[in-house]
């Protein structure tokens, strides 16, 4: 292995520490500098870590030591920061989604292609042992030809626990845009790209009450659909049924199930890296738990950044920009289908990401 790739982080909010812990463990990466609109927050974030500099965004982009920019800003700023990094000749890896809109995401990918730099994007949870073991089970033919899948996320809404949940109910928010990237990225990893979607959506309330923190009891407006359901038609012919909702108390449905001609799989929560994969076969009784057969063991957020850093030039990384753009296109198309009342053809596509062999945890 060569020298580690030098990382500069823009955005030192809540998720920063999860990435920082992974970067410390991954020998492919080295944290060099951070930047945030709130410089004091940036200083506080790296105070325990000697040698990590606090810079302005402009200084970080101009720093010749930095190879890749890790973009942890809010979704509305993702495209702006990514385009700055690309203009500076640096690779960029974004927290999900790649941009606030598919149009902005397309701009990012065009700019990167013109500049000869690479783009990656979360979620990288699909690189853990959970989704990757299910992927290997499918590829090894344990369920036969995949026919269908279901993906379900049902909660009563984030305002119950989040002290400032406004953005979840503003344009660009909602259950699909918030949690859909995890589920749809997993479905594409398991079953390949999507060609057509049929969607329906609803909202039951014009306002929601904040349930915790100093704003407890304050009513906030709901400007997005809070229950989204639809069917994804994969290029392989498999059909995935998706339910993303802030309208249910709870659900006993598995996060993801995949059904084939000879068996079915229960796939763990795609918001996590690991979890049990269950297999049931036609003609056999009950479910069996599969051993971890593929994926990064004990992975954390940032393993996709390491994958980008080690992917050879000219190849798309497993958590690459084309996949992230396809996911965003699918989500926007589902919402368009719900408004139009008709199926929508997906104009983008991507390669099904390469599988991950079983890789031990980093020390």
C-alpha distance (Angstrom), angle and dihedral (degrees) to the residues before:
residue distance angle dihedral
X1 . . .
X2 3.82 . .
X3 3.77 128.7 .
X4 3.81 117.3 -47.6
X5 3.79 118.2 -96.7
X6 3.80 113.4 -105.8
X7 3.82 112.9 -122.8
X8 3.78 128.6 -156.9
X9 3.81 116.4 -167.9
X10 3.80 124.6 -149.9
X11 3.80 110.8 -164.5
X12 3.81 124.4 34.8
X13 3.81 100.7 -161.2
X14 3.79 130.1 130.0
X15 3.81 97.2 -58.3
X16 3.82 94.4 50.1
X17 3.79 94.3 86.6
X18 3.81 92.9 55.1
X19 3.80 89.9 55.6
X20 3.80 92.0 42.4
X21 3.81 91.7 55.4
X22 3.81 91.2 51.3
X23 3.81 93.6 46.5
X24 3.80 89.1 53.9
X25 3.83 90.2 55.1
X26 3.80 99.3 41.2
X27 3.83 113.5 83.4
X28 3.82 90.8 -158.2
X29 3.83 91.4 67.1
X30 3.80 137.8 57.9
X31 3.82 123.5 -173.6
X32 3.81 108.9 -135.0
X33 3.80 107.6 163.7
X34 3.80 144.7 -5.1
X35 3.78 134.4 -153.5
X36 3.79 133.4 -168.7
X37 3.79 135.6 166.7
X38 3.80 84.3 -117.8
X39 3.80 102.6 58.9
X40 3.79 92.7 -172.0
X41 3.81 90.1 56.4
X42 3.81 88.8 50.9
X43 3.81 91.7 49.8
X44 3.79 91.1 49.1
X45 3.81 91.9 48.6
X46 3.81 93.9 57.5
X47 3.82 100.2 29.3
X48 3.83 92.8 110.0
X49 3.81 93.5 49.0
X50 3.76 116.6 78.5
X51 3.78 118.3 -144.0
X52 3.82 98.4 23.3
X53 3.80 109.0 121.9
X54 3.81 127.0 -144.7
X55 3.80 110.8 -137.9
X56 3.76 138.8 166.8
X57 3.79 115.5 -101.7
X58 3.81 89.8 -107.0
X59 3.81 91.8 50.9
X60 3.79 92.4 47.5
X61 3.80 92.8 51.3
X62 3.81 90.8 49.9
X63 3.82 95.3 46.0
X64 3.83 107.1 113.0
X65 3.81 92.1 -155.7
X66 3.80 93.3 66.8
X67 3.81 116.4 90.5
X68 3.80 100.9 175.7
X69 3.80 133.7 23.5
X70 3.80 116.2 -140.7
X71 3.81 104.3 -150.8
X72 3.82 110.4 -151.5
X73 3.79 97.7 157.1
X74 3.82 124.3 122.6
X75 3.84 114.6 -72.3
X76 3.81 92.8 -105.4
X77 3.83 89.0 61.9
X78 3.82 98.1 42.3
X79 3.81 96.6 95.6
X80 3.82 94.4 44.0
X81 3.82 93.8 51.5
X82 3.82 92.6 42.1
X83 3.80 91.5 52.1
X84 3.81 90.7 49.9
X85 3.80 90.8 52.0
X86 3.80 91.8 47.5
X87 3.82 91.3 48.9
X88 3.82 87.2 53.7
X89 3.82 89.9 54.3
X90 3.81 95.3 -109.9
X91 3.78 131.0 133.1
X92 3.80 113.2 -116.8
X93 3.79 134.0 -150.4
X94 3.83 117.5 -168.7
X95 3.74 133.4 -158.4
X96 3.82 107.4 -122.9
X97 2.97 131.5 -43.4
X98 3.80 105.5 42.0
X99 3.81 88.8 -138.4
X100 3.79 139.3 -16.4
X101 3.81 90.9 -99.3
X102 3.79 136.2 23.4
X103 3.82 89.0 -119.8
X104 3.81 90.9 58.2
X105 3.80 90.8 44.9
X106 3.80 89.8 53.5
X107 3.82 89.3 52.8
X108 3.80 89.7 53.7
X109 3.81 92.9 51.0
X110 3.82 93.0 46.6
X111 3.80 91.3 50.2
X112 3.80 91.9 48.2
X113 3.80 92.3 50.1
X114 3.80 91.0 50.1
X115 3.82 91.9 48.2
X116 3.80 94.9 44.4
X117 3.82 94.1 -123.2
X118 3.79 130.2 126.4
X119 3.80 132.5 -114.2
X120 3.78 127.7 -154.8
X121 3.77 131.7 175.0
X122 3.79 142.6 -169.4
X123 2.93 145.9 -82.7
X124 3.78 95.8 83.6
X125 3.81 92.9 159.2
X126 3.82 86.6 103.2
X127 3.83 88.5 70.0
X128 3.81 91.6 67.0
X129 3.79 126.9 93.2
X130 3.82 94.6 -91.7
X131 3.80 102.8 64.8
X132 3.82 93.6 25.3
X133 3.82 93.3 55.0
X134 3.82 88.8 51.0
X135 3.80 89.0 47.7
X136 3.81 91.3 52.9
X137 3.80 91.2 47.9
X138 3.81 89.0 54.9
X139 3.81 93.5 44.3
X140 3.81 90.8 48.5
X141 3.80 90.3 54.9
X142 3.80 97.1 -115.8
X143 3.83 92.1 143.4
X144 3.80 97.9 27.8
X145 3.81 120.1 -129.9
X146 3.84 109.3 -4.5
X147 3.79 111.7 -117.0
X148 3.79 106.8 170.4
X149 3.78 146.2 -5.3
X150 3.79 137.5 -163.2
X151 3.82 126.5 -151.1
X152 3.81 120.6 -171.2
X153 3.80 132.3 -177.9
X154 3.81 114.5 170.3
X155 3.81 126.1 170.4
X156 3.82 134.7 147.2
X157 3.82 90.4 -116.6
X158 3.80 138.3 -75.4
X159 3.82 93.8 -103.0
X160 3.81 87.7 81.1
X161 3.83 91.5 70.5
X162 3.82 108.5 11.1
X163 3.83 113.6 87.2
X164 3.83 92.7 -152.7
X165 3.82 106.2 30.1
X166 3.82 97.5 151.9
X167 3.82 95.6 113.9
X168 3.82 91.7 56.6
X169 3.81 88.4 66.0
X170 3.82 99.4 37.8
X171 3.83 125.4 89.2
X172 3.79 107.8 -66.3
X173 3.81 90.6 31.9
X174 3.78 133.8 84.3
X175 3.80 129.5 102.6
X176 3.80 95.2 -68.0
X177 3.81 97.9 51.6
X178 3.82 92.1 39.3
X179 3.81 101.7 46.8
X180 3.80 103.2 9.5
X181 3.83 94.2 87.4
X182 3.83 90.7 65.2
X183 3.79 95.0 48.7
X184 3.80 99.0 39.0
X185 3.81 93.0 45.0
X186 3.80 88.2 52.8
X187 3.82 92.2 48.2
X188 3.82 90.9 51.4
X189 3.81 90.8 47.4
X190 3.80 89.4 52.0
X191 3.81 101.6 36.8
X192 3.81 108.5 14.3
X193 3.82 134.0 -116.5
X194 3.80 126.4 -21.6
X195 3.80 126.7 -119.3
X196 3.82 104.8 -178.6
X197 3.82 138.0 16.0
X198 3.79 134.3 -163.0
X199 3.79 114.8 -164.1
X200 3.80 143.4 -178.4
X201 3.79 128.4 -176.4
X202 3.79 143.1 177.7
X203 3.78 144.8 175.6
X204 3.79 125.2 -150.2
X205 3.79 103.3 -166.7
X206 3.79 135.9 43.2
X207 3.82 91.9 -153.4
X208 3.79 138.6 26.0
X209 3.80 130.6 -157.1
X210 3.80 120.5 -125.9
X211 3.80 108.6 -122.0
X212 3.80 104.0 -162.0
X213 3.78 144.7 27.9
X214 3.83 130.9 31.3
X215 3.83 92.0 -41.1
X216 3.81 93.8 53.7
X217 3.80 110.4 150.4
X218 3.82 95.1 19.0
X219 3.80 113.7 133.9
X220 3.82 117.1 -129.9
X221 3.82 125.9 -167.5
X222 3.80 121.7 -106.8
X223 3.81 110.3 -140.1
X224 3.81 99.7 164.5
X225 3.78 138.6 59.4
X226 3.78 110.7 -88.6
X227 3.82 99.2 -164.7
X228 3.80 117.9 48.4
X229 3.77 125.9 174.7
X230 3.77 133.0 169.1
X231 3.77 151.1 138.3
X232 3.79 123.6 -101.3
X233 3.80 115.4 -154.8
X234 3.81 108.0 -152.0
X235 3.79 122.1 -150.2
X236 3.81 86.5 -118.3
X237 3.81 89.9 62.6
X238 3.81 95.0 -108.3
X239 3.81 117.2 132.9
X240 3.81 121.5 -140.9
X241 3.81 121.1 -163.1
X242 3.81 112.7 -152.4
X243 3.83 128.8 -163.9
X244 3.81 118.5 -179.4
X245 3.81 113.9 172.8
X246 3.79 146.0 166.8
X247 3.82 88.3 -175.2
X248 3.82 106.2 79.4
X249 3.79 131.8 81.6
X250 3.81 92.0 -141.8
X251 3.80 143.4 -41.7
X252 3.78 136.3 -138.3
X253 3.81 91.6 -157.2
X254 3.80 116.0 116.4
X255 3.80 114.3 -106.0
X256 3.81 89.9 -118.5
X257 3.80 133.4 1.9
X258 3.80 125.4 -176.7
X259 3.81 120.2 -161.3
X260 3.79 125.3 -161.2
X261 3.78 136.7 176.6
X262 3.82 92.1 -92.0
X263 3.78 105.0 26.0
X264 3.79 151.8 -8.8
X265 3.80 135.6 -116.2
X266 3.79 132.2 -152.2
X267 3.82 107.0 -149.4
X268 3.84 120.1 -158.9
X269 3.79 126.5 -114.7
X270 3.83 107.1 -60.9
X271 3.81 89.3 -146.6
X272 3.83 86.0 70.4
X273 3.79 130.2 60.6
X274 3.79 97.6 -134.6
X275 3.80 142.5 19.7
X276 3.81 137.3 130.0
X277 3.81 121.1 -54.5
X278 3.81 112.6 -151.3
X279 3.81 125.4 -156.3
X280 3.80 128.9 -162.5
X281 3.81 120.5 -178.6
X282 3.76 130.2 -157.5
X283 3.81 108.7 -99.7
X284 3.82 94.3 20.3
X285 3.80 128.2 97.6
X286 3.81 123.3 -117.7
X287 3.78 134.0 -18.1
X288 3.78 128.9 -58.5
X289 3.79 125.0 -155.3
X290 3.79 112.7 -125.8
X291 3.80 119.4 -139.7
X292 3.80 116.9 -116.9
X293 3.80 101.5 -82.9
X294 3.81 103.1 166.9
X295 3.80 143.3 11.7
X296 3.78 138.5 56.1
X297 3.81 111.0 -47.5
X298 3.84 114.9 -130.2
X299 3.80 91.0 -3.2
X300 3.80 125.0 175.6
X301 3.79 136.7 -164.4
X302 3.77 107.5 -63.1
X303 3.80 99.1 47.9
X304 3.82 86.8 106.3
X305 3.80 89.0 55.9
X306 3.81 89.6 52.9
X307 3.80 89.2 48.7
X308 3.81 89.4 53.4
X309 3.81 90.4 49.4
X310 3.81 92.8 52.9
X311 3.82 100.1 38.9
X312 3.82 110.2 110.5
X313 3.80 117.7 -111.3
X314 3.78 113.5 -87.1
X315 3.81 94.6 29.2
X316 3.80 127.8 99.2
X317 3.79 114.4 -118.9
X318 3.80 119.0 -124.8
X319 3.81 92.0 -106.6
X320 3.79 92.2 39.1
X321 3.77 134.4 157.9
X322 3.80 95.2 -108.2
X323 3.81 90.9 57.6
X324 3.81 92.2 46.7
X325 3.81 91.3 49.6
X326 3.82 91.4 49.1
X327 3.82 90.3 51.6
X328 3.82 91.8 50.2
X329 3.80 90.7 47.1
X330 3.81 90.3 52.0
X331 3.81 92.5 50.7
X332 3.80 94.2 48.3
X333 3.81 89.9 46.1
X334 3.81 91.6 52.0
X335 3.80 89.8 55.0
X336 3.80 90.7 45.8
X337 3.80 90.1 50.7
X338 3.79 89.9 51.5
X339 3.82 91.1 53.0
X340 3.82 94.9 43.4
X341 3.78 97.7 40.8
X342 3.79 92.7 -134.2
X343 3.80 140.7 91.3
X344 3.81 116.8 -83.9
X345 3.80 124.4 -148.3
X346 3.80 114.4 -133.3
X347 3.80 109.2 -128.1
X348 3.81 95.8 -166.9
X349 3.78 129.1 66.4
X350 3.79 140.0 175.3
X351 3.75 139.9 -165.4
X352 3.78 116.3 -92.6
X353 3.83 100.9 -102.5
X354 3.78 117.8 -104.3
X355 3.83 114.0 -98.1
X356 3.79 121.9 -106.4
X357 3.79 118.8 -127.3
X358 3.79 118.6 -135.8
X359 3.80 104.1 -75.3
X360 3.82 123.2 -174.5
X361 3.77 122.2 -121.5
X362 3.78 117.1 -88.5
X363 3.83 113.2 -110.2
